[in-house]
């Protein structure tokens, strides 16, 4: 009987100590979390376009060029705190040939939360796009103040909550800007050279395979006005050098040529000459794969 009472007392003591310990632990947690509030994030689920093209001959931003991104808003009440989103734009002049034309940030527009629709994750989403012309107009930039090869527009988002709080890149941490949340709030949009109009007529492509057995699956893919036009490859068993021709039709507006990698890129080289006699692209082994081979900025196509 005495042993049973002793065991009962031990059990009661253990339960009492656990209760006191849990109570103290809860007090510590309460102290740590006291005054802590949860914010909101604006995730970028997809960056559709983060560059805008300028015509290298006229120095005018190409029609249809835009910054575009798929956004998703999230707070701890599944979007119920969302009021609106401000969009700001600024300009950084990184080229020297047209003077210093950097422009400070201005508000472009405010988008109400009602413009967002419920996405497949049950959270507010928006396909947002801002045209190059809208950015230029908001900043009051003249055509000749914008240069390619380094100049950038900066688009910054700020989300405003119904309780008066606002969040933007100033509140960001590495956790939010990283690969999971992808919530940078600010984007740099590069000004690049727009596709140049190709000279109509016969273009000549000279190919070489240093081993002499062909390109082993590699090719040059020619696209004109957005449609596949020609596929060029040094054919197996035809020696080191081959010459090919393709005819760019009258009225063609754009041309693109990219190299598709093969089994032995270290043996591949080529030269491309446009219909006006200019050598517009060439590469020794190995050629760069999957990138545009034509230099649109040179305006010599």
PyMOL commands that set and color helices and strands:
alter all, ss='L'
color gray80, all
select helices_A, chain A and resi 2-33+113-115+132-139+143-145+169-171+174-177+265-267+296-298
alter helices_A, ss='H'
color red, helices_A
select strands_A, chain A and resi 40-49+51-54+66-75+82-92+103-112+117-118+124-131+152-161+166-167+186-193+201-209+219-224+227-232+241-248+255-260+268-273+279-283
alter strands_A, ss='S'
color yellow, strands_A
deselect
rebuild
show_as cartoon
